[in-house]
Amino acid sequence: MTAGGDVLHGVSGTRSAEDTAWIDLMGSAGEAPGHSPVYRMRLSGPTPDSLRAWPKDLRPASSARGAELLAGRWRFGASFVETPEGHAPWGPPFPTLHFGDRVHRFDWLRDLTILGPEGEARARALVVSWTEEFGRWDNFGWRVGVTADRVVNCLSAGPWLLEPLQREARESVLDSLFRQVRHLQASAAEDPDPGIRFRSGVALSLAGAAIDEGKAIMDAGLALLEVECGRQILADGGHISRSPQALAEALIDIHTVEDLLLRQGLIAPVFLTRLQPRMASMLGFFMLPNGQLPPLHGGGDGLPIATAAIAPHGEVRSKFSFARLSGYQRVQAGDVTVHLDTSGAPPPPYATRSHASALSLTLDDGGECLITACGSHRELEPHLKEAGRRTAAHSVLCLEGEDSAVFSRDGSGAVSIDGPPGLSVRRLEEDDQCLLEGQHSAWRDRYGVIYRRRLYVARSGDRITGEESLSRPMSEASPMGTRMIPYVVRFHLHPDVMVRSDSEAGLVYLGLPHRERVWRFRSETVVSVEPSMYWGRGASETTLQLVIRGAAEPGGDGSKHPNRVRWSLTRVE
């Protein structure tokens, strides 16, 4: 049994703890479908002799990763395989399901091809090898979402992928590619995962436009894509998942489809053209001066995907400072950018990657991230992705051991979130500062308190003052009796931030190395510097966090200590 097939589900019916966690995270999207032999027979059909056009690949590539792959070093998260020169990473079983999933998607093609002829030749050999091994069917490698990614990546690879191949190898690759396309035609529209349906619509649209007799395929893809765009792209241009990363990827996909259609002399559907300006504007709302996105709801600061997504649209100037539907506030004060998460989880089934991050903040100074979240990344191990979704992984107050949203399994078996209830926000613009105030009732039923956060951002950008409070509604008795309510306020620091603590003065100094700037953190109560993790660049990186601990009185009104904590960040250099 080859890697990527049934052996990935364990030997003799067993499954590793890491693979079990991966299935638990992914739900049905992580399980092999086990289609019948009759279904697989239906995937046979005519194969085009060639492709008449290729979509442009707008996604950023990593030459550093390409060099590693060229040397036979394959790493996804913490999983690592080293192959002899010229060998593929399949053959022996993959080390984990997560590793196999990433290999089968072919996202790594662009990392090799950016290296030039040598990388292109290696990528071409790997595609031929994969086709020989898995090209007819593989339960795990042919899951709909994986297949959609692979089809898009193959089509976007450019003519270097097929044209240099010998005739027999080229025919074999094309035959497999369009078996995969027919698989998407048959199964994609019924997939429970909206992200998979969207990506499948993109794959079918591109595949149909790339061949002479592909109108039926293209029409099916465009119809599916239009339905999913109507469901997933909000009126303010945001993505319903509330993920800036998902928005950037969707904008790239929509533009790629439109561009290929227009280059082929075809009429692009109106929805493709209509959506892009407001999506680009919303992406500009999130985008930081260094071209990165804040690590909100599943993103990180790896490759500059936001820059790549906006590039075809010229200079984008977002003229708004809050996005009610997407659920965010932005304050731009000089070089300082503050984003505040002001909404709860999106509706099912769009919350399977969402974070319990209501009222959390990120702070960037001129392109250098200062206050952040632990972040996430698609190549991260499942248990770390799950950890990154918890409230404690964000820069916000939480009760000890509690989240601000409820985690549960949805209909697909994936972990979804709901809440928090009672979330509201207001913004007040003054001459010298901007006030953001939000509150939610995540812990009201169990602990009898409402959480409120106030942020005051100076117009000059050199001072941010915050106030965190827990208060009991006056008309309600506390379910806690006289028991105190432990809480923690966390400020996760980016790994690049340098930290010096002055414990006698109760101050912490935070240095930004590239801009040579220093910020001073002060709190009216004790602040400690503790270890943290950052996962926004695809691997586990150690970093630090500022932590304020306290215990609230169950009957307190939030107007004074210990139910109120005030803090400030002041730029001193």
C-alpha positions in Angstrom: 0.0 0.0 0.0 1.5 3.3 -1.0 1.8 6.5 1.0 -1.2 8.7 0.7 -3.6 5.8 0.4 -5.2 3.7 3.1 -1.9 3.3 4.9 -2.1 6.9 6.0 -5.1 5.9 8.2 -2.8 3.7 10.2 -1.3 0.2 10.2 -3.7 -2.6 11.2 -6.4 -0.1 12.0 -4.4 2.1 14.3 -3.9 5.8 14.0 -1.4 8.0 15.8 -2.5 10.7 18.2 -1.3 13.4 15.8 -3.3 11.9 13.0 -6.4 11.6 15.2 -6.0 15.3 16.2 -5.7 16.2 12.5 -9.0 14.3 11.7 -10.6 15.9 14.7 -9.7 19.4 13.4 -10.6 18.8 9.8 -13.8 16.9 10.3 -15.2 15.2 7.2 -12.8 17.3 5.0 -9.9 15.3 6.5 -11.5 11.8 6.0 -10.9 9.8 2.9 -14.2 9.5 1.0 -13.9 5.8 -0.1 -15.7 6.3 -3.4 -16.8 3.0 -5.0 -15.1 1.5 -8.0 -18.2 2.4 -10.1 -17.7 6.0 -9.2 -14.1 5.9 -10.2 -15.0 4.4 -13.6 -17.2 7.4 -14.2 -14.1 9.6 -14.1 -12.9 8.3 -17.5 -13.5 10.5 -20.5 -11.9 12.4 -23.3 -8.5 14.0 -22.6 -7.4 17.2 -24.4 -4.2 17.0 -26.4 -3.0 20.2 -24.9 -4.0 23.3 -23.0 -4.7 26.4 -25.0 -4.0 28.8 -22.2 -2.7 28.9 -18.6 -3.9 31.0 -15.7 -1.3 33.4 -14.2 0.0 32.3 -10.8 -0.3 35.4 -8.6 0.4 33.7 -5.3 3.8 34.5 -3.8 6.5 31.8 -3.8 9.4 31.1 -1.5 12.8 30.6 -3.1 14.2 29.5 0.3 11.7 26.6 0.5 12.3 25.8 -3.2 16.0 25.4 -2.4 15.1 23.0 0.5 12.9 21.0 -1.8 15.5 20.8 -4.5 17.9 19.4 -1.9 15.2 16.8 -0.9 14.2 18.3 2.4 10.5 18.4 2.8 9.0 20.1 5.9 5.4 20.9 6.8 5.1 22.2 10.3 7.1 19.9 12.5 7.0 16.9 10.1 10.1 16.4 8.1 11.2 14.0 5.4 14.6 14.0 3.7 14.8 12.1 0.3 17.8 11.1 -1.7 18.6 13.4 -4.6 16.0 13.1 -7.3 13.5 11.1 -5.3 9.9 12.0 -4.4 8.6 12.2 -0.8 6.2 9.4 -1.4 6.9 5.7 -1.5 7.3 5.0 2.2 4.3 6.1 4.2 4.1 9.8 4.9 5.0 10.6 8.6 1.6 12.2 9.3 -1.8 12.8 7.6 -1.0 16.5 7.8 2.3 16.0 5.9 0.5 13.9 3.2 -2.2 16.5 2.9 0.2 19.3 2.2 2.2 17.2 -0.3 -0.9 16.2 -2.3 -2.0 19.8 -2.7 1.0 20.8 -4.9 1.3 24.3 -3.3 5.1 23.6 -3.4 5.2 23.7 -7.2 5.7 27.5 -7.3 8.5 27.3 -4.7 10.4 25.1 -7.1 9.7 26.9 -10.3 10.8 30.2 -9.0 14.3 28.8 -9.0 14.4 28.7 -12.8 15.1 25.8 -15.2 16.6 23.5 -12.5 13.6 23.9 -10.2 11.2 23.5 -13.2 12.8 20.3 -14.2 12.5 18.9 -10.6 8.9 20.0 -10.3 8.1 18.4 -13.7 9.7 15.1 -12.6 7.7 15.1 -9.3 4.4 15.7 -11.2 5.1 12.8 -13.5 6.1 10.6 -10.5 2.9 11.6 -8.6 0.8 10.8 -11.7 2.4 7.3 -11.9 1.7 6.7 -8.2 -1.6 8.4 -7.6 -2.9 9.6 -11.0 -5.9 7.2 -11.4 -7.2 7.5 -7.8 -6.2 7.7 -4.2 -8.7 7.8 -1.4 -6.7 10.3 0.7 -5.1 12.3 -2.1 -8.3 12.7 -4.1 -10.4 14.3 -1.4 -12.3 17.1 -3.1 -10.5 20.1 -1.4 -7.1 18.6 -2.0 -8.0 17.8 -5.6 -9.2 21.4 -6.2 -6.0 22.9 -4.9 -3.9 20.5 -7.0 -5.8 21.2 -10.2 -5.4 25.0 -9.7 -1.7 24.6 -9.0 -1.1 22.4 -12.0 -3.0 24.7 -14.3 -1.1 27.8 -12.9 2.3 26.2 -13.3 2.6 27.4 -16.9 3.6 25.7 -20.1 6.9 24.5 -18.6 5.0 21.7 -16.9 3.7 20.0 -20.0 5.5 21.2 -23.1 8.9 19.8 -22.4 7.5 16.3 -21.5 7.7 13.3 -23.8 4.4 12.6 -25.5 3.5 9.6 -23.4 4.2 11.4 -20.1 2.3 14.5 -21.3 -0.7 12.4 -22.2 -0.6 10.6 -18.8 -0.5 13.9 -16.9 -3.3 15.4 -18.9 -5.4 12.3 -18.5 -5.0 12.4 -14.7 -5.6 16.1 -14.6 -9.0 15.8 -16.3 -10.0 12.8 -14.3 -9.5 15.0 -11.3 -11.6 17.7 -13.1 -14.4 15.3 -13.6 -14.2 14.2 -10.0 -14.8 17.9 -9.0 -17.7 18.1 -11.4 -19.3 15.1 -9.8 -18.7 15.9 -6.1 -17.7 19.5 -5.4 -21.2 21.1 -5.3 -22.3 18.7 -2.5 -19.2 19.1 -0.3 -20.2 20.5 3.1 -17.2 22.7 3.4 -17.9 26.2 1.8 -14.2 26.8 1.3 -13.8 23.6 -0.7 -16.9 24.5 -2.9 -15.4 27.9 -3.6 -12.0 26.6 -4.6 -13.6 23.8 -6.7 -15.5 26.5 -8.6 -12.2 28.2 -9.3 -10.6 25.0 -10.4 -13.4 24.1 -12.8 -13.6 27.6 -14.2 -9.9 27.6 -15.0 -9.9 24.0 -16.4 -12.8 24.7 -18.7 -11.3 28.0 -20.0 -7.9 26.3 -20.6 -9.1 23.8 -23.2 -10.9 24.0 -26.6 -14.0 21.9 -25.6 -14.3 23.0 -22.1 -17.4 25.2 -22.1 -19.5 22.8 -20.0 -16.8 22.5 -17.4 -16.2 26.3 -17.3 -20.0 27.0 -17.0 -20.3 24.5 -14.2 -17.4 26.1 -12.4 -18.6 29.7 -12.9 -22.1 28.8 -11.7 -20.6 27.2 -8.5 -18.3 30.1 -8.0 -21.1 32.7 -8.3 -23.2 30.9 -5.7 -20.3 30.7 -3.3 -19.3 34.4 -3.9 -22.8 35.4 -3.1 -22.7 33.5 0.2 -19.1 34.2 1.2 -18.2 37.8 0.2 -19.9 40.4 2.4 -21.3 43.7 1.2 -18.3 45.5 2.7 -15.9 43.3 0.7 -14.9 41.1 3.6 -15.0 37.3 3.7 -17.7 35.8 5.8 -15.1 33.7 7.8 -13.7 37.1 9.0 -10.2 36.0 8.0 -8.1 38.6 6.1 -6.0 35.7 4.8 -9.1 34.0 3.3 -10.1 37.3 1.7 -6.7 37.8 0.1 -6.8 34.2 -1.3 -10.4 34.7 -2.6 -9.5 37.9 -4.3 -6.5 36.3 -6.1 -8.7 33.4 -7.2 -11.5 35.6 -8.6 -9.0 37.9 -10.4 -7.2 34.8 -11.8 -10.4 33.4 -13.3 -11.5 36.8 -14.8 -8.0 37.4 -16.2 -7.9 34.0 -18.0 -11.4 34.5 -19.4 -10.6 37.9 -20.8 -7.3 36.7 -22.3 -9.2 34.0 -24.1 -11.6 36.6 -25.6 -14.4 35.3 -23.4 -17.0 37.4 -21.6 -16.3 37.4 -17.8 -19.5 37.2 -15.7 -20.4 40.5 -14.1 -20.1 39.1 -10.5 -16.3 38.6 -11.1 -15.8 42.2 -12.1 -18.2 43.7 -9.5 -16.7 42.0 -6.5 -13.1 42.9 -6.9 -13.0 46.6 -6.1 -14.7 46.3 -2.8 -12.7 43.2 -1.9 -9.5 45.0 -2.7 -10.6 48.0 -0.6 -11.4 45.7 2.4 -8.0 44.1 2.0 -6.4 47.5 2.1 -8.3 48.1 5.4 -6.4 45.1 6.9 -3.1 45.6 5.1 -0.1 46.8 7.2 2.6 49.1 5.8 5.0 46.2 5.2 2.4 44.4 3.0 1.5 41.9 5.7 -1.9 41.1 7.3 -2.6 41.0 11.0 -2.9 37.5 12.4 -6.6 37.5 12.7 -8.7 34.3 12.4 -6.1 32.0 10.9 -3.5 34.3 9.3 0.1 35.2 9.9 2.9 37.2 8.6 4.6 34.8 6.1 4.6 35.4 2.4 3.1 38.8 1.3 -0.1 37.4 0.0 -2.0 40.7 0.5 0.5 42.6 -1.7 0.1 39.9 -4.4 -3.7 40.1 -4.1 -3.9 43.9 -4.4 -1.1 44.3 -7.0 -3.4 43.9 -10.1 -5.7 46.6 -8.8 -3.2 49.4 -8.5 -2.9 51.6 -5.4 -5.8 50.9 -3.1 -6.7 53.5 -0.5 -9.3 52.3 2.0 -11.3 55.3 3.1 -13.0 53.7 6.0 -11.9 53.0 9.6 -14.4 50.4 10.6 -16.0 47.4 9.0 -19.3 46.7 10.6 -20.1 43.5 8.6 -16.6 42.1 8.8 -16.4 43.0 12.5 -13.3 45.1 12.8 -12.1 48.6 13.9 -8.9 50.2 12.6 -7.2 53.2 14.0 -4.4 54.8 12.0 -2.4 57.2 14.1 0.8 58.4 12.6 2.9 55.2 11.9 0.8 53.2 14.3 -1.9 50.8 13.2 -4.3 49.3 15.7 -6.9 46.6 14.7 -9.6 45.6 17.1 -11.7 42.4 16.6 -15.3 43.6 17.3 -17.4 40.7 16.3 -18.1 37.1 17.3 -18.0 33.9 15.3 -19.4 33.8 11.8 -22.5 31.6 11.2 -22.1 27.9 10.6 -20.5 26.4 8.5 -18.0 29.3 8.2 -16.7 29.1 11.8 -14.6 26.0 11.6 -11.4 28.0 11.4 -12.5 31.0 13.5 -10.9 32.1 16.7 -12.3 33.0 20.1 -10.8 36.5 19.8 -13.5 39.0 20.4 -12.1 42.4 21.5 -8.5 41.3 21.0 -6.1 43.8 19.5 -3.0 43.9 17.3 -0.6 46.8 17.1 1.9 47.6 14.4 4.4 50.4 14.3 5.4 51.4 10.7 5.5 47.8 9.4 6.9 46.2 12.6 4.5 44.1 14.6 4.5 44.9 18.3 1.3 43.4 19.9 0.0 40.4 18.1 -1.7 37.0 18.6 -0.1 33.6 18.6 -1.3 33.3 15.0 -1.8 30.3 12.7 -0.7 28.9 9.4 -2.0 26.3 7.0 1.1 24.2 7.5 0.9 24.2 11.2 0.2 21.0 13.1 -3.5 20.5 14.1 -3.1 20.7 17.8 -1.2 24.0 17.4 -3.9 25.4 15.1 -6.5 24.5 17.8 -4.4 26.1 20.5 -4.1 29.3 18.4 -7.9 29.6 18.3 -8.3 29.9 22.0 -8.9 33.2 23.7 -5.6 32.9 25.7 -3.7 32.9 22.4 -4.8 36.5 21.8 -4.1 39.9 23.3 -7.2 40.4 25.4 -8.6 39.6 28.8 -9.9 36.1 29.6 -11.0 34.4 32.7 -8.6 31.6 33.9 -9.3 28.5 31.8 -12.2 30.0 29.9 -12.8 31.1 26.3 -14.9 33.9 25.1 -16.7 31.6 22.6 -18.0 28.1 22.8 -16.2 25.4 20.9 -18.2 22.4 19.6 -18.4 20.0 16.6 -20.5 21.0 13.7 -22.4 18.8 11.2 -19.2 17.9 9.3 -17.4 16.9 12.5 -15.1 19.9 12.5 -14.5 22.1 15.5 -16.7 25.2 15.2 -17.2 28.1 17.6 -20.2 30.2 18.6 -20.4 33.5 20.4 -19.7 35.5 22.4 -23.2 37.0 23.2 -23.9 40.6 24.0 -21.0 42.0 21.9 -21.2 45.7 21.2 -18.7 48.4 20.2 -18.6 52.2 19.9 -16.1 54.6 18.5 -15.6 58.2 19.4 -13.3 60.4 17.4 -11.8 63.4 19.3 -9.3 66.0 18.2 -6.3 64.5 20.0 -7.4 60.8 20.3 -9.7 58.0 19.2 -11.7 56.0 21.7 -12.7 52.4 21.0 -15.0 50.7 23.5 -16.4 47.2 23.4 -18.0 44.7 25.7 -19.3 41.2 25.6 -21.2 38.8 27.9 -19.4 35.6 27.4 -19.1 34.9 31.1 -22.3 36.5 32.3 -24.3 33.3 32.8 -21.6 31.3 34.6 -19.7 34.0 36.5 -22.2 36.9 36.5 -19.8 39.5 34.9 -19.6 41.5 31.7 -16.2 42.3 30.1 -15.5 45.8 28.8 -12.4 47.1 27.0 -11.6 50.7 26.3 -8.7 51.8 24.1 -7.5 55.4 23.7 -5.2 55.9 20.8 -3.4 59.3 20.6 -3.6 61.0 17.2 0.2 61.4 17.2 0.5 57.6 17.5 2.9 57.8 20.4 0.6 56.6 23.2 -2.1 54.0 23.6 -4.0 53.7 26.9 -6.2 50.8 27.8 -8.7 49.9 30.4 -10.0 46.4 31.1 -12.9 45.8 33.4 -15.3 43.1 34.7 -18.6 44.3 36.2 -21.8 42.7 37.5 -25.1 43.9 36.0 -26.8 45.9 38.8 -30.1 44.0 38.4 -28.6 40.5 38.7 -27.3 38.5 41.7 -23.9 37.0 41.2 -23.8 33.2 40.8 -20.3 33.2 42.4 -21.4 34.2 45.9 -18.3 35.7 47.5 -15.8 33.7 45.4 -13.3 35.9 43.6 -13.0 35.5 39.8 -9.4 35.0 38.5 -8.6 36.7 35.2 -5.6 37.2 32.9 -4.8 40.1 30.5 -2.3 39.0 27.9 -0.3 41.0 25.3 1.5 38.6 23.0 4.7 40.1 21.5 6.0 39.4 18.0 9.2 37.3 18.0 11.2 40.2 16.6 10.4 42.4 19.6 13.2 42.9 22.1 12.2 43.1 25.7 13.8 44.6 28.8 12.0 44.6 32.2 12.5 47.1 34.9 10.8 45.3 37.8 11.6 47.9 40.4 9.9 50.7 38.4 7.2 48.3 37.2 8.0 49.0 33.6 8.7 46.9 30.5 10.5 48.3 27.5 9.8 46.9 24.1 12.3 47.5 21.2 11.6 47.3 17.5 14.9 46.4 15.8 14.4 47.7 12.3 13.0 51.1 13.2 15.1 51.4 16.3 12.1 52.4 18.3 11.3 51.7 21.9 7.9 51.5 23.6 7.3 51.6 27.4 4.6 49.4 28.9 3.2 50.5 32.3 0.3 49.0 34.3 -1.4 50.1 37.5 -0.9 46.5 38.7 2.0 44.1 38.4 2.9 43.1 34.9 5.1 40.0 34.3 7.0 38.9 31.2 6.3 35.3 30.4 7.0 32.8 27.6 4.7 32.6 24.6 4.6 31.0 21.2 4.2 32.5 17.7 2.8 30.3 14.9 2.1 32.9 12.2 5.1 31.9 10.0 4.3 28.2 9.7 6.5 26.9 12.6 6.7 27.1 16.3 8.7 30.2 17.4 9.3 31.1 21.0 8.4 34.6 22.0 7.2 36.5 25.1 4.0 38.0 26.4 3.1 40.6 28.9 0.8 39.3 31.5 -1.4 41.0 34.1 -3.1 38.7 36.6 -5.9 39.5 39.0 -9.1 38.3 40.7 -12.3 40.3 40.3 -14.9 40.7 43.0 -18.1 39.0 41.9 -20.2 42.1 42.9 -17.8 44.8 41.5 -19.0 47.5 39.2 -15.7 47.7 37.2 -14.9 51.2 38.3 -11.9 50.4 40.5 -9.2 47.7 41.2 -9.4 44.7 41.3 -12.2 44.7 38.7 -10.5 47.4 36.6 -7.0 47.3 35.2 -5.4 50.3 33.4 -2.3 50.1 31.3 -0.4 52.3 28.8 2.0 52.0 25.9 4.1 55.0 25.3 6.7 55.5 22.6 9.9 56.8 24.2 12.4 56.7 21.4 
